Amino acid sequence: MNTPVTIASAGNTLPAALACLRQMGYSVSLVPGTELLRAERELEAFVAEDPLQLLGLVKLHELRGESWRPTESEVEDFLKLEPKSSGQSGSSNAINE
C-alpha cells in the first residue's frame, strides 16, 4: 500500500536539498559578492537563491535538457495558475495534464 506524501517548501527542506545535490555529484558554493548559490558538476552550472531552487533547476535540466525553456502553451498554462487580482478566494486554479 502506498503512503500519501506531502512536502512543503520550508526551511527544513533546504538541508535535505543540499544533501541531494551533493549526492548527485554537484559542488555547491556561494557566488562571491551575492547571496546566491551555485551548483556545479562537469559542464553544468546552476544558480539560485537556495538549495531547493537549485535542485529544481537541476531536475528541470535533467528532464528537458537543452530544451528547458517553456513553450507558449506551457506559459499560458502557468499564467492560469497565477492568482487573480479580483480578490477571489477559495477557488482552485489547478491545471490537469
Gaussian input, Z-matrix of N, CA and C with variables (Angstrom, degrees):
# hf/3-21g

backbone

0 1
 N
 C     1     B1
 C     2     B2     1     A1
 N     3     B3     2     A2     1     D1
 C     4     B4     3     A3     2     D2
 C     5     B5     4     A4     3     D3
 N     6     B6     5     A5     4     D4
 C     7     B7     6     A6     5     D5
 C     8     B8     7     A7     6     D6
 N     9     B9     8     A8     7     D7
 C    10    B10     9     A9     8     D8
 C    11    B11    10    A10     9     D9
 N    12    B12    11    A11    10    D10
 C    13    B13    12    A12    11    D11
 C    14    B14    13    A13    12    D12
 N    15    B15    14    A14    13    D13
 C    16    B16    15    A15    14    D14
 C    17    B17    16    A16    15    D15
 N    18    B18    17    A17    16    D16
 C    19    B19    18    A18    17    D17
 C    20    B20    19    A19    18    D18
 N    21    B21    20    A20    19    D19
 C    22    B22    21    A21    20    D20
 C    23    B23    22    A22    21    D21
 N    24    B24    23    A23    22    D22
 C    25    B25    24    A24    23    D23
 C    26    B26    25    A25    24    D24
 N    27    B27    26    A26    25    D25
 C    28    B28    27    A27    26    D26
 C    29    B29    28    A28    27    D27
 N    30    B30    29    A29    28    D28
 C    31    B31    30    A30    29    D29
 C    32    B32    31    A31    30    D30
 N    33    B33    32    A32    31    D31
 C    34    B34    33    A33    32    D32
 C    35    B35    34    A34    33    D33
 N    36    B36    35    A35    34    D34
 C    37    B37    36    A36    35    D35
 C    38    B38    37    A37    36    D36
 N    39    B39    38    A38    37    D37
 C    40    B40    39    A39    38    D38
 C    41    B41    40    A40    39    D39
 N    42    B42    41    A41    40    D40
 C    43    B43    42    A42    41    D41
 C    44    B44    43    A43    42    D42
 N    45    B45    44    A44    43    D43
 C    46    B46    45    A45    44    D44
 C    47    B47    46    A46    45    D45
 N    48    B48    47    A47    46    D46
 C    49    B49    48    A48    47    D47
 C    50    B50    49    A49    48    D48
 N    51    B51    50    A50    49    D49
 C    52    B52    51    A51    50    D50
 C    53    B53    52    A52    51    D51
 N    54    B54    53    A53    52    D52
 C    55    B55    54    A54    53    D53
 C    56    B56    55    A55    54    D54
 N    57    B57    56    A56    55    D55
 C    58    B58    57    A57    56    D56
 C    59    B59    58    A58    57    D57
 N    60    B60    59    A59    58    D58
 C    61    B61    60    A60    59    D59
 C    62    B62    61    A61    60    D60
 N    63    B63    62    A62    61    D61
 C    64    B64    63    A63    62    D62
 C    65    B65    64    A64    63    D63
 N    66    B66    65    A65    64    D64
 C    67    B67    66    A66    65    D65
 C    68    B68    67    A67    66    D66
 N    69    B69    68    A68    67    D67
 C    70    B70    69    A69    68    D68
 C    71    B71    70    A70    69    D69
 N    72    B72    71    A71    70    D70
 C    73    B73    72    A72    71    D71
 C    74    B74    73    A73    72    D72
 N    75    B75    74    A74    73    D73
 C    76    B76    75    A75    74    D74
 C    77    B77    76    A76    75    D75
 N    78    B78    77    A77    76    D76
 C    79    B79    78    A78    77    D77
 C    80    B80    79    A79    78    D78
 N    81    B81    80    A80    79    D79
 C    82    B82    81    A81    80    D80
 C    83    B83    82    A82    81    D81
 N    84    B84    83    A83    82    D82
 C    85    B85    84    A84    83    D83
 C    86    B86    85    A85    84    D84
 N    87    B87    86    A86    85    D85
 C    88    B88    87    A87    86    D86
 C    89    B89    88    A88    87    D87
 N    90    B90    89    A89    88    D88
 C    91    B91    90    A90    89    D89
 C    92    B92    91    A91    90    D90
 N    93    B93    92    A92    91    D91
 C    94    B94    93    A93    92    D92
 C    95    B95    94    A94    93    D93
 N    96    B96    95    A95    94    D94
 C    97    B97    96    A96    95    D95
 C    98    B98    97    A97    96    D96
 N    99    B99    98    A98    97    D97
 C   100   B100    99    A99    98    D98
 C   101   B101   100   A100    99    D99
 N   102   B102   101   A101   100   D100
 C   103   B103   102   A102   101   D101
 C   104   B104   103   A103   102   D102
 N   105   B105   104   A104   103   D103
 C   106   B106   105   A105   104   D104
 C   107   B107   106   A106   105   D105
 N   108   B108   107   A107   106   D106
 C   109   B109   108   A108   107   D107
 C   110   B110   109   A109   108   D108
 N   111   B111   110   A110   109   D109
 C   112   B112   111   A111   110   D110
 C   113   B113   112   A112   111   D111
 N   114   B114   113   A113   112   D112
 C   115   B115   114   A114   113   D113
 C   116   B116   115   A115   114   D114
 N   117   B117   116   A116   115   D115
 C   118   B118   117   A117   116   D116
 C   119   B119   118   A118   117   D117
 N   120   B120   119   A119   118   D118
 C   121   B121   120   A120   119   D119
 C   122   B122   121   A121   120   D120
 N   123   B123   122   A122   121   D121
 C   124   B124   123   A123   122   D122
 C   125   B125   124   A124   123   D123
 N   126   B126   125   A125   124   D124
 C   127   B127   126   A126   125   D125
 C   128   B128   127   A127   126   D126
 N   129   B129   128   A128   127   D127
 C   130   B130   129   A129   128   D128
 C   131   B131   130   A130   129   D129
 N   132   B132   131   A131   130   D130
 C   133   B133   132   A132   131   D131
 C   134   B134   133   A133   132   D132
 N   135   B135   134   A134   133   D133
 C   136   B136   135   A135   134   D134
 C   137   B137   136   A136   135   D135
 N   138   B138   137   A137   136   D136
 C   139   B139   138   A138   137   D137
 C   140   B140   139   A139   138   D138
 N   141   B141   140   A140   139   D139
 C   142   B142   141   A141   140   D140
 C   143   B143   142   A142   141   D141
 N   144   B144   143   A143   142   D142
 C   145   B145   144   A144   143   D143
 C   146   B146   145   A145   144   D144
 N   147   B147   146   A146   145   D145
 C   148   B148   147   A147   146   D146
 C   149   B149   148   A148   147   D147
 N   150   B150   149   A149   148   D148
 C   151   B151   150   A150   149   D149
 C   152   B152   151   A151   150   D150
 N   153   B153   152   A152   151   D151
 C   154   B154   153   A153   152   D152
 C   155   B155   154   A154   153   D153
 N   156   B156   155   A155   154   D154
 C   157   B157   156   A156   155   D155
 C   158   B158   157   A157   156   D156
 N   159   B159   158   A158   157   D157
 C   160   B160   159   A159   158   D158
 C   161   B161   160   A160   159   D159
 N   162   B162   161   A161   160   D160
 C   163   B163   162   A162   161   D161
 C   164   B164   163   A163   162   D162
 N   165   B165   164   A164   163   D163
 C   166   B166   165   A165   164   D164
 C   167   B167   166   A166   165   D165
 N   168   B168   167   A167   166   D166
 C   169   B169   168   A168   167   D167
 C   170   B170   169   A169   168   D168
 N   171   B171   170   A170   169   D169
 C   172   B172   171   A171   170   D170
 C   173   B173   172   A172   171   D171
 N   174   B174   173   A173   172   D172
 C   175   B175   174   A174   173   D173
 C   176   B176   175   A175   174   D174
 N   177   B177   176   A176   175   D175
 C   178   B178   177   A177   176   D176
 C   179   B179   178   A178   177   D177
 N   180   B180   179   A179   178   D178
 C   181   B181   180   A180   179   D179
 C   182   B182   181   A181   180   D180
 N   183   B183   182   A182   181   D181
 C   184   B184   183   A183   182   D182
 C   185   B185   184   A184   183   D183
 N   186   B186   185   A185   184   D184
 C   187   B187   186   A186   185   D185
 C   188   B188   187   A187   186   D186
 N   189   B189   188   A188   187   D187
 C   190   B190   189   A189   188   D188
 C   191   B191   190   A190   189   D189
 N   192   B192   191   A191   190   D190
 C   193   B193   192   A192   191   D191
 C   194   B194   193   A193   192   D192
 N   195   B195   194   A194   193   D193
 C   196   B196   195   A195   194   D194
 C   197   B197   196   A196   195   D195
 N   198   B198   197   A197   196   D196
 C   199   B199   198   A198   197   D197
 C   200   B200   199   A199   198   D198
 N   201   B201   200   A200   199   D199
 C   202   B202   201   A201   200   D200
 C   203   B203   202   A202   201   D201
 N   204   B204   203   A203   202   D202
 C   205   B205   204   A204   203   D203
 C   206   B206   205   A205   204   D204
 N   207   B207   206   A206   205   D205
 C   208   B208   207   A207   206   D206
 C   209   B209   208   A208   207   D207
 N   210   B210   209   A209   208   D208
 C   211   B211   210   A210   209   D209
 C   212   B212   211   A211   210   D210
 N   213   B213   212   A212   211   D211
 C   214   B214   213   A213   212   D212
 C   215   B215   214   A214   213   D213
 N   216   B216   215   A215   214   D214
 C   217   B217   216   A216   215   D215
 C   218   B218   217   A217   216   D216
 N   219   B219   218   A218   217   D217
 C   220   B220   219   A219   218   D218
 C   221   B221   220   A220   219   D219
 N   222   B222   221   A221   220   D220
 C   223   B223   222   A222   221   D221
 C   224   B224   223   A223   222   D222
 N   225   B225   224   A224   223   D223
 C   226   B226   225   A225   224   D224
 C   227   B227   226   A226   225   D225
 N   228   B228   227   A227   226   D226
 C   229   B229   228   A228   227   D227
 C   230   B230   229   A229   228   D228
 N   231   B231   230   A230   229   D229
 C   232   B232   231   A231   230   D230
 C   233   B233   232   A232   231   D231
 N   234   B234   233   A233   232   D232
 C   235   B235   234   A234   233   D233
 C   236   B236   235   A235   234   D234
 N   237   B237   236   A236   235   D235
 C   238   B238   237   A237   236   D236
 C   239   B239   238   A238   237   D237
 N   240   B240   239   A239   238   D238
 C   241   B241   240   A240   239   D239
 C   242   B242   241   A241   240   D240
 N   243   B243   242   A242   241   D241
 C   244   B244   243   A243   242   D242
 C   245   B245   244   A244   243   D243
 N   246   B246   245   A245   244   D244
 C   247   B247   246   A246   245   D245
 C   248   B248   247   A247   246   D246
 N   249   B249   248   A248   247   D247
 C   250   B250   249   A249   248   D248
 C   251   B251   250   A250   249   D249
 N   252   B252   251   A251   250   D250
 C   253   B253   252   A252   251   D251
 C   254   B254   253   A253   252   D252
 N   255   B255   254   A254   253   D253
 C   256   B256   255   A255   254   D254
 C   257   B257   256   A256   255   D255
 N   258   B258   257   A257   256   D256
 C   259   B259   258   A258   257   D257
 C   260   B260   259   A259   258   D258
 N   261   B261   260   A260   259   D259
 C   262   B262   261   A261   260   D260
 C   263   B263   262   A262   261   D261
 N   264   B264   263   A263   262   D262
 C   265   B265   264   A264   263   D263
 C   266   B266   265   A265   264   D264
 N   267   B267   266   A266   265   D265
 C   268   B268   267   A267   266   D266
 C   269   B269   268   A268   267   D267
 N   270   B270   269   A269   268   D268
 C   271   B271   270   A270   269   D269
 C   272   B272   271   A271   270   D270
 N   273   B273   272   A272   271   D271
 C   274   B274   273   A273   272   D272
 C   275   B275   274   A274   273   D273
 N   276   B276   275   A275   274   D274
 C   277   B277   276   A276   275   D275
 C   278   B278   277   A277   276   D276
 N   279   B279   278   A278   277   D277
 C   280   B280   279   A279   278   D278
 C   281   B281   280   A280   279   D279
 N   282   B282   281   A281   280   D280
 C   283   B283   282   A282   281   D281
 C   284   B284   283   A283   282   D282
 N   285   B285   284   A284   283   D283
 C   286   B286   285   A285   284   D284
 C   287   B287   286   A286   285   D285
 N   288   B288   287   A287   286   D286
 C   289   B289   288   A288   287   D287
 C   290   B290   289   A289   288   D288

   B1=1.4579
   B2=1.5233
   B3=1.3271
   B4=1.4549
   B5=1.5137
   B6=1.3157
   B7=1.4492
   B8=1.5213
   B9=1.3294
   B10=1.4619
   B11=1.5308
   B12=1.3177
   B13=1.4602
   B14=1.5183
   B15=1.3233
   B16=1.4585
   B17=1.5122
   B18=1.3193
   B19=1.4591
   B20=1.5161
   B21=1.3212
   B22=1.4608
   B23=1.5198
   B24=1.3001
   B25=1.4592
   B26=1.5249
   B27=1.3200
   B28=1.4639
   B29=1.5193
   B30=1.3060
   B31=1.4593
   B32=1.5125
   B33=1.3224
   B34=1.4681
   B35=1.5253
   B36=1.3364
   B37=1.4631
   B38=1.5294
   B39=1.3229
   B40=1.4648
   B41=1.5271
   B42=1.3461
   B43=1.4709
   B44=1.5269
   B45=1.3262
   B46=1.4689
   B47=1.5270
   B48=1.3298
   B49=1.4657
   B50=1.5246
   B51=1.3234
   B52=1.4661
   B53=1.5245
   B54=1.3258
   B55=1.4678
   B56=1.5305
   B57=1.3361
   B58=1.4739
   B59=1.5208
   B60=1.3237
   B61=1.4646
   B62=1.5216
   B63=1.3167
   B64=1.4668
   B65=1.5282
   B66=1.3219
   B67=1.4661
   B68=1.5303
   B69=1.3163
   B70=1.4619
   B71=1.5339
   B72=1.3253
   B73=1.4585
   B74=1.5150
   B75=1.3144
   B76=1.4622
   B77=1.5230
   B78=1.3246
   B79=1.4610
   B80=1.5233
   B81=1.3148
   B82=1.4605
   B83=1.5188
   B84=1.3308
   B85=1.4631
   B86=1.5204
   B87=1.3323
   B88=1.4579
   B89=1.5198
   B90=1.3210
   B91=1.4605
   B92=1.5256
   B93=1.3321
   B94=1.4690
   B95=1.5304
   B96=1.3279
   B97=1.4541
   B98=1.5150
   B99=1.3419
   B100=1.4716
   B101=1.5248
   B102=1.3124
   B103=1.4642
   B104=1.5251
   B105=1.3227
   B106=1.4592
   B107=1.5201
   B108=1.3276
   B109=1.4575
   B110=1.5194
   B111=1.3243
   B112=1.4691
   B113=1.5151
   B114=1.3241
   B115=1.4628
   B116=1.5214
   B117=1.3368
   B118=1.4630
   B119=1.5180
   B120=1.3354
   B121=1.4632
   B122=1.5181
   B123=1.3127
   B124=1.4657
   B125=1.5270
   B126=1.3168
   B127=1.4664
   B128=1.5249
   B129=1.3246
   B130=1.4613
   B131=1.5222
   B132=1.3318
   B133=1.4642
   B134=1.5221
   B135=1.3229
   B136=1.4568
   B137=1.5201
   B138=1.3328
   B139=1.4589
   B140=1.5234
   B141=1.3344
   B142=1.4660
   B143=1.5231
   B144=1.3263
   B145=1.4568
   B146=1.5193
   B147=1.3221
   B148=1.4634
   B149=1.5301
   B150=1.3371
   B151=1.4643
   B152=1.5278
   B153=1.3146
   B154=1.4627
   B155=1.5333
   B156=1.3184
   B157=1.4621
   B158=1.5228
   B159=1.3260
   B160=1.4694
   B161=1.5191
   B162=1.3218
   B163=1.4620
   B164=1.5298
   B165=1.3179
   B166=1.4583
   B167=1.5192
   B168=1.3345
   B169=1.4638
   B170=1.5224
   B171=1.3375
   B172=1.4658
   B173=1.5269
   B174=1.3222
   B175=1.4690
   B176=1.5309
   B177=1.3352
   B178=1.4617
   B179=1.5248
   B180=1.3191
   B181=1.4666
   B182=1.5275
   B183=1.3211
   B184=1.4682
   B185=1.5285
   B186=1.3095
   B187=1.4650
   B188=1.5260
   B189=1.3399
   B190=1.4652
   B191=1.5192
   B192=1.3157
   B193=1.4560
   B194=1.5162
   B195=1.3263
   B196=1.4639
   B197=1.5291
   B198=1.3167
   B199=1.4710
   B200=1.5229
   B201=1.3254
   B202=1.4646
   B203=1.5262
   B204=1.3317
   B205=1.4649
   B206=1.5300
   B207=1.3460
   B208=1.4692
   B209=1.5229
   B210=1.3178
   B211=1.4599
   B212=1.5301
   B213=1.3211
   B214=1.4638
   B215=1.5187
   B216=1.3215
   B217=1.4688
   B218=1.5310
   B219=1.3173
   B220=1.4680
   B221=1.5251
   B222=1.3247
   B223=1.4672
   B224=1.5246
   B225=1.3206
   B226=1.4626
   B227=1.5248
   B228=1.3279
   B229=1.4667
   B230=1.5218
   B231=1.3317
   B232=1.4645
   B233=1.5243
   B234=1.3157
   B235=1.4604
   B236=1.5237
   B237=1.3233
   B238=1.4648
   B239=1.5247
   B240=1.3228
   B241=1.4628
   B242=1.5192
   B243=1.3292
   B244=1.4544
   B245=1.5271
   B246=1.3436
   B247=1.4682
   B248=1.5271
   B249=1.3117
   B250=1.4608
   B251=1.5241
   B252=1.3128
   B253=1.4596
   B254=1.5229
   B255=1.3263
   B256=1.4627
   B257=1.5180
   B258=1.3321
   B259=1.4485
   B260=1.5068
   B261=1.3195
   B262=1.4570
   B263=1.5166
   B264=1.3138
   B265=1.4605
   B266=1.5127
   B267=1.3074
   B268=1.4482
   B269=1.5111
   B270=1.3312
   B271=1.4594
   B272=1.5113
   B273=1.2980
   B274=1.4576
   B275=1.5144
   B276=1.3314
   B277=1.4529
   B278=1.5161
   B279=1.3229
   B280=1.4637
   B281=1.5156
   B282=1.3168
   B283=1.4584
   B284=1.5133
   B285=1.3090
   B286=1.4578
   B287=1.5105
   B288=1.3289
   B289=1.4618
   B290=1.5048
   A1=108.50
   A2=117.01
   A3=121.80
   A4=110.52
   A5=115.56
   A6=121.81
   A7=108.80
   A8=118.31
   A9=120.07
   A10=110.40
   A11=116.14
   A12=121.46
   A13=109.25
   A14=115.84
   A15=122.47
   A16=107.20
   A17=116.63
   A18=121.75
   A19=106.62
   A20=116.92
   A21=121.40
   A22=109.82
   A23=115.49
   A24=121.05
   A25=108.21
   A26=115.95
   A27=121.83
   A28=108.46
   A29=115.75
   A30=121.14
   A31=114.21
   A32=117.49
   A33=119.17
   A34=113.19
   A35=118.19
   A36=120.01
   A37=112.10
   A38=117.55
   A39=121.22
   A40=113.23
   A41=119.56
   A42=118.59
   A43=112.40
   A44=117.18
   A45=120.36
   A46=110.52
   A47=117.28
   A48=120.84
   A49=110.57
   A50=117.05
   A51=120.99
   A52=110.48
   A53=116.70
   A54=120.74
   A55=110.64
   A56=117.45
   A57=120.82
   A58=111.01
   A59=116.76
   A60=120.39
   A61=110.82
   A62=116.20
   A63=119.92
   A64=110.75
   A65=116.69
   A66=121.07
   A67=110.75
   A68=116.66
   A69=122.32
   A70=111.94
   A71=116.52
   A72=120.39
   A73=115.87
   A74=117.91
   A75=121.29
   A76=110.49
   A77=115.76
   A78=120.11
   A79=105.81
   A80=116.20
   A81=121.02
   A82=108.32
   A83=115.87
   A84=120.52
   A85=109.73
   A86=115.06
   A87=120.77
   A88=109.16
   A89=116.63
   A90=121.28
   A91=106.03
   A92=118.27
   A93=120.96
   A94=112.69
   A95=115.47
   A96=121.56
   A97=115.14
   A98=117.01
   A99=120.79
   A100=109.10
   A101=115.10
   A102=121.11
   A103=110.21
   A104=116.87
   A105=121.95
   A106=111.50
   A107=115.23
   A108=122.28
   A109=109.18
   A110=115.27
   A111=121.75
   A112=108.25
   A113=116.36
   A114=122.18
   A115=107.17
   A116=116.51
   A117=121.00
   A118=110.72
   A119=114.31
   A120=122.08
   A121=106.90
   A122=116.26
   A123=121.76
   A124=110.14
   A125=119.25
   A126=122.31
   A127=113.18
   A128=117.50
   A129=121.64
   A130=110.15
   A131=116.09
   A132=121.80
   A133=108.39
   A134=115.56
   A135=122.16
   A136=107.91
   A137=117.88
   A138=122.73
   A139=108.54
   A140=115.90
   A141=120.38
   A142=109.65
   A143=115.25
   A144=121.40
   A145=113.64
   A146=117.92
   A147=119.62
   A148=109.96
   A149=117.25
   A150=120.14
   A151=114.04
   A152=117.78
   A153=120.37
   A154=110.79
   A155=116.66
   A156=119.93
   A157=110.66
   A158=116.79
   A159=120.03
   A160=110.86
   A161=115.96
   A162=120.69
   A163=110.61
   A164=116.88
   A165=120.51
   A166=112.23
   A167=117.13
   A168=120.56
   A169=111.28
   A170=115.78
   A171=119.92
   A172=109.97
   A173=116.89
   A174=121.00
   A175=110.99
   A176=117.04
   A177=121.02
   A178=110.22
   A179=116.25
   A180=120.25
   A181=110.87
   A182=116.64
   A183=120.55
   A184=110.92
   A185=116.55
   A186=120.97
   A187=113.65
   A188=116.93
   A189=119.44
   A190=114.28
   A191=117.78
   A192=120.78
   A193=112.71
   A194=115.14
   A195=120.81
   A196=112.01
   A197=117.10
   A198=121.29
   A199=110.90
   A200=116.97
   A201=121.05
   A202=113.09
   A203=117.63
   A204=120.09
   A205=110.29
   A206=116.32
   A207=119.27
   A208=112.39
   A209=114.37
   A210=120.77
   A211=107.95
   A212=116.58
   A213=119.99
   A214=111.31
   A215=117.01
   A216=119.40
   A217=110.71
   A218=117.63
   A219=120.06
   A220=110.85
   A221=117.26
   A222=120.77
   A223=109.41
   A224=116.98
   A225=120.79
   A226=111.08
   A227=117.52
   A228=121.02
   A229=110.84
   A230=116.17
   A231=120.47
   A232=110.76
   A233=116.87
   A234=120.70
   A235=112.04
   A236=117.25
   A237=120.54
   A238=111.34
   A239=116.98
   A240=120.81
   A241=112.56
   A242=117.37
   A243=121.48
   A244=109.80
   A245=116.62
   A246=119.26
   A247=110.69
   A248=115.47
   A249=120.93
   A250=108.81
   A251=117.85
   A252=121.51
   A253=112.27
   A254=117.75
   A255=121.35
   A256=112.97
   A257=117.44
   A258=120.41
   A259=114.39
   A260=118.41
   A261=120.76
   A262=109.15
   A263=115.62
   A264=118.83
   A265=109.18
   A266=114.14
   A267=119.66
   A268=114.63
   A269=117.59
   A270=118.40
   A271=109.71
   A272=115.70
   A273=121.34
   A274=109.81
   A275=115.68
   A276=120.99
   A277=110.50
   A278=117.64
   A279=121.25
   A280=110.26
   A281=114.17
   A282=120.67
   A283=108.39
   A284=116.08
   A285=120.51
   A286=108.90
   A287=115.73
   A288=120.14
   A289=110.04
   D1=132.93
   D2=178.81
   D3=-81.73
   D4=140.24
   D5=177.64
   D6=-96.59
   D7=129.29
   D8=177.99
   D9=-61.28
   D10=145.36
   D11=-179.73
   D12=-128.22
   D13=132.77
   D14=171.44
   D15=-133.00
   D16=123.30
   D17=175.90
   D18=-125.55
   D19=128.55
   D20=178.73
   D21=-106.07
   D22=146.08
   D23=176.17
   D24=-66.02
   D25=114.96
   D26=-179.05
   D27=-157.30
   D28=172.39
   D29=-177.49
   D30=-55.66
   D31=-31.62
   D32=-177.54
   D33=-75.98
   D34=-8.17
   D35=176.57
   D36=-90.25
   D37=-15.89
   D38=-175.59
   D39=-65.93
   D40=-47.20
   D41=177.54
   D42=-62.63
   D43=-36.94
   D44=178.66
   D45=-65.92
   D46=-40.26
   D47=178.60
   D48=-64.52
   D49=-41.01
   D50=177.24
   D51=-62.24
   D52=-43.98
   D53=178.53
   D54=-61.93
   D55=-40.13
   D56=177.96
   D57=-61.98
   D58=-44.68
   D59=179.56
   D60=-59.52
   D61=-44.34
   D62=179.73
   D63=-67.09
   D64=-38.27
   D65=177.28
   D66=-62.53
   D67=-31.09
   D68=179.33
   D69=-82.28
   D70=0.13
   D71=176.24
   D72=94.79
   D73=10.75
   D74=179.02
   D75=-89.33
   D76=141.64
   D77=167.83
   D78=-95.73
   D79=137.04
   D80=-176.63
   D81=-120.35
   D82=131.14
   D83=-179.11
   D84=-145.95
   D85=164.03
   D86=174.57
   D87=-77.32
   D88=141.24
   D89=173.41
   D90=-78.36
   D91=121.07
   D92=-177.08
   D93=-53.39
   D94=135.24
   D95=177.83
   D96=77.17
   D97=7.95
   D98=-179.98
   D99=-135.77
   D100=179.10
   D101=172.44
   D102=-106.14
   D103=17.45
   D104=-177.81
   D105=-91.36
   D106=154.98
   D107=175.29
   D108=-107.91
   D109=149.96
   D110=178.34
   D111=-127.60
   D112=127.24
   D113=175.01
   D114=-107.29
   D115=129.92
   D116=-178.16
   D117=-131.48
   D118=141.96
   D119=173.80
   D120=-155.89
   D121=121.13
   D122=-179.07
   D123=49.82
   D124=-117.62
   D125=-177.84
   D126=-94.55
   D127=8.07
   D128=-176.91
   D129=-102.77
   D130=139.82
   D131=174.50
   D132=-144.67
   D133=136.10
   D134=-179.36
   D135=-133.42
   D136=141.28
   D137=-178.73
   D138=-127.63
   D139=133.09
   D140=-179.99
   D141=-156.94
   D142=175.98
   D143=-177.90
   D144=-80.52
   D145=-22.98
   D146=-179.34
   D147=-155.12
   D148=168.48
   D149=-177.31
   D150=-61.43
   D151=-32.76
   D152=-179.91
   D153=-66.79
   D154=-42.12
   D155=175.98
   D156=-65.65
   D157=-39.78
   D158=176.68
   D159=-58.23
   D160=-46.62
   D161=179.95
   D162=-60.89
   D163=-38.46
   D164=176.65
   D165=-62.94
   D166=-41.57
   D167=177.97
   D168=-65.60
   D169=-40.63
   D170=177.94
   D171=-60.96
   D172=-45.08
   D173=179.82
   D174=-66.04
   D175=-38.84
   D176=176.87
   D177=-58.23
   D178=-46.09
   D179=179.15
   D180=-68.44
   D181=-37.67
   D182=178.80
   D183=-60.87
   D184=-42.60
   D185=-176.96
   D186=-80.02
   D187=-33.43
   D188=-171.93
   D189=-116.34
   D190=-12.44
   D191=179.02
   D192=60.35
   D193=-141.44
   D194=-178.55
   D195=-66.73
   D196=-16.33
   D197=179.40
   D198=-95.42
   D199=40.95
   D200=-175.52
   D201=-73.48
   D202=-21.71
   D203=-176.98
   D204=-65.93
   D205=146.40
   D206=-177.28
   D207=-74.95
   D208=151.86
   D209=172.51
   D210=-81.32
   D211=169.12
   D212=177.59
   D213=-59.29
   D214=-41.64
   D215=-178.62
   D216=-67.84
   D217=-33.22
   D218=176.82
   D219=-67.79
   D220=-37.81
   D221=176.06
   D222=-64.32
   D223=-43.65
   D224=178.48
   D225=-60.58
   D226=-43.94
   D227=177.50
   D228=-61.96
   D229=-40.92
   D230=179.01
   D231=-62.57
   D232=-44.75
   D233=-178.74
   D234=-63.69
   D235=-26.98
   D236=176.14
   D237=-67.48
   D238=-23.22
   D239=178.33
   D240=-82.00
   D241=-17.43
   D242=-178.47
   D243=-63.36
   D244=140.05
   D245=178.28
   D246=-62.33
   D247=142.60
   D248=178.00
   D249=-80.63
   D250=143.75
   D251=-178.86
   D252=-78.27
   D253=-2.44
   D254=-177.62
   D255=-75.26
   D256=-5.45
   D257=178.29
   D258=81.85
   D259=14.18
   D260=178.46
   D261=-66.01
   D262=138.09
   D263=176.34
   D264=-127.87
   D265=156.64
   D266=176.07
   D267=82.99
   D268=-2.60
   D269=179.02
   D270=-96.03
   D271=147.65
   D272=-179.69
   D273=-99.59
   D274=134.48
   D275=176.34
   D276=-108.96
   D277=29.02
   D278=-177.58
   D279=-64.73
   D280=143.26
   D281=178.41
   D282=-113.07
   D283=128.02
   D284=177.18
   D285=-93.34
   D286=140.55
   D287=177.85
   D288=-79.55

